[in-house]
Amino acid sequence: MNNFTHFANILLTHDQLISRVRSPTRKKGDWFHSISVFTKESLTDMPVGKKILCTVIHFYGVNGSPVLDALDTFIKCTRIHLGKKVYVVSSWSYDVGVIGDIRTLDSYKIGYGKCNISIKSIISVAFNKWGNNKIPYAHQKNESYNCVAFVDDIFEWCDSGNWNTRIESMHQKYGLFI
C-alpha cells in the first residue's frame, strides 16, 4: 500500500451513456454535479467491477446549507464506454460519472492526480478556505458553477500547493471575499 492520496474530478450525469452517446463534457446540459473524490488507490488504474472506499468533498449547493459536505462512500468502475471509464458513487447511485478536466485561467488540465497529503489534511484545508459562510464563486445562486469552482480550486491546491488562479481572478473581478 502506498502513502499517496489519489484524487479525481468526477462529473455526474443523469444520462446512462448508451449506444454511441459520448461521455459528458463540461457543457452545462451534460452534467449536474462535479465532486472531488479522494482514494488510496488510483481510479484510472481501477479495473471494471472493482469497488473501493473513497472520501467525497463537494459543494453542497442548497440555500441555507453548509457550503461544503464531506462524506465517506464507495466508488465503483462499472464499465468502459467509448474508451472512457464510467463510475458509480454509492451516494449518487442512480447517476453515472466520468473523470472530468480541471479548468485553469487559460486552459484545462487532466482531472486526476495524486499527492502525499492525507485525506484528513485535505478536508481540513478545504473547509478552512471555503468555510460555511463564504461565497465560493461569482454565482451566488444554487447553481452547479459553485461545485466546479470548488473542485478546480482544491485539486489545483493538491497538485501544486497553489490555489487555482482562475478562481482567484474571478474573486478579484467580482469583489468576492475568500
C-alpha positions in Angstrom: 0.0 0.0 0.0 1.3 3.5 -0.9 1.1 6.7 1.1 -0.4 8.7 -1.7 -3.9 10.2 -1.8 -5.3 9.9 -5.3 -7.9 12.4 -6.4 -10.3 12.7 -9.3 -12.9 15.2 -10.5 -16.0 13.1 -11.1 -18.7 14.7 -13.3 -22.1 13.2 -12.6 -24.8 12.9 -15.2 -28.3 11.6 -15.3 -27.7 10.2 -18.7 -27.0 6.4 -18.9 -24.4 6.7 -21.7 -25.9 4.0 -24.0 -25.1 3.2 -27.7 -22.9 5.9 -29.3 -23.7 8.6 -26.8 -20.5 10.2 -25.8 -19.5 10.7 -22.2 -20.4 14.1 -20.8 -18.3 17.1 -21.3 -18.2 20.2 -19.1 -21.1 21.7 -21.0 -23.9 22.7 -18.6 -26.5 20.5 -20.1 -24.4 17.3 -19.9 -24.0 17.0 -16.1 -25.5 18.2 -12.9 -22.7 18.0 -10.3 -18.9 18.0 -10.0 -17.4 16.2 -7.0 -13.9 15.7 -5.7 -13.1 12.1 -4.9 -10.2 11.1 -2.8 -9.0 7.5 -2.5 -5.9 5.4 -1.5 -6.0 3.7 -4.9 -5.9 5.1 -8.4 -9.2 5.4 -10.1 -7.6 5.4 -13.5 -6.0 2.1 -12.9 -9.1 0.6 -11.3 -10.4 -2.5 -13.1 -14.1 -2.7 -14.2 -16.2 -4.2 -11.4 -13.9 -3.1 -8.5 -15.4 -1.1 -5.7 -13.2 0.9 -3.3 -13.7 3.2 -0.3 -13.5 6.9 -1.1 -14.0 10.3 0.5 -16.0 12.9 -1.4 -15.8 16.6 -0.7 -18.4 18.6 -2.7 -20.2 21.9 -2.8 -23.5 21.3 -1.1 -25.3 23.9 -3.2 -28.6 24.2 -1.3 -29.6 27.6 0.1 -29.2 27.8 3.8 -27.0 24.7 3.9 -23.2 24.5 4.6 -21.1 25.4 1.7 -19.2 22.0 1.7 -20.1 18.5 2.6 -17.6 15.6 3.2 -18.7 12.0 3.3 -17.2 8.6 3.1 -18.7 6.3 0.5 -17.8 3.8 -2.2 -16.9 4.3 -5.9 -17.1 1.5 -8.5 -15.9 1.4 -12.1 -18.9 -0.1 -13.8 -17.8 -0.2 -17.5 -15.8 1.4 -20.2 -17.9 3.5 -22.6 -16.3 4.7 -25.9 -12.9 4.3 -24.3 -13.7 6.2 -21.1 -14.2 4.6 -17.7 -17.7 5.1 -16.2 -18.1 5.2 -12.4 -20.9 5.0 -9.9 -20.6 6.6 -6.5 -22.7 4.9 -3.8 -24.1 8.2 -2.5 -25.4 9.1 -6.1 -26.3 5.5 -7.0 -28.8 6.5 -9.7 -26.3 8.5 -11.7 -23.1 7.7 -13.5 -19.9 9.7 -13.6 -16.7 10.1 -15.6 -13.4 11.8 -14.7 -13.6 15.4 -16.0 -10.9 18.0 -16.6 -9.9 20.8 -14.3 -10.1 24.4 -15.7 -7.3 26.8 -15.1 -7.0 30.5 -16.0 -6.3 29.8 -19.7 -6.6 26.0 -20.3 -7.7 22.7 -19.0 -5.7 20.1 -17.0 -6.4 16.4 -16.5 -8.9 15.9 -13.7 -7.0 13.3 -11.7 -3.7 13.0 -9.9 -2.0 12.0 -6.6 -0.3 13.8 -3.8 1.3 12.9 -0.5 -1.2 14.9 1.6 -3.6 12.9 3.8 -7.3 13.0 3.1 -7.8 14.3 6.6 -5.5 17.3 5.9 -7.2 17.9 2.5 -10.6 18.1 4.2 -9.2 20.5 6.8 -7.7 22.8 4.2 -10.8 22.7 2.1 -13.1 23.6 5.0 -10.7 26.2 6.3 -10.6 28.0 3.0 -14.2 27.7 1.8 -15.9 27.7 5.2 -19.6 27.5 5.9 -20.3 31.2 5.5 -18.2 32.1 2.5 -19.5 32.5 -1.1 -17.4 30.2 -3.2 -17.8 31.8 -6.6 -19.3 34.7 -8.6 -22.6 32.9 -9.0 -24.5 33.2 -5.7 -27.5 31.1 -6.6 -28.0 27.3 -6.2 -26.0 26.6 -9.4 -23.6 24.0 -10.5 -20.9 26.6 -11.2 -20.1 26.6 -7.5 -19.2 22.9 -7.4 -17.0 23.2 -10.4 -15.2 26.2 -8.9 -14.6 24.3 -5.7 -13.3 21.1 -7.4 -11.0 23.1 -9.7 -9.6 25.0 -6.8 -9.0 22.2 -4.3 -7.4 20.0 -7.0 -5.0 22.7 -8.1 -4.0 23.0 -4.4 -3.5 19.3 -4.1 -1.5 19.2 -7.3 0.7 22.2 -6.9 0.2 23.7 -3.4 -1.3 26.8 -5.0 -4.9 27.9 -5.4 -6.4 27.9 -8.9 -5.6 31.3 -10.4 -8.8 31.3 -12.4 -10.8 31.2 -9.2 -8.7 33.9 -7.6 -9.1 36.1 -10.6 -12.9 35.6 -10.6 -12.9 36.6 -6.9 -11.0 39.8 -7.7 -13.1 40.6 -10.7 -16.4 40.3 -8.8 -15.0 41.6 -5.4 -15.8 38.5 -3.5 -14.2 37.5 -0.3 -12.4 34.2 0.4 
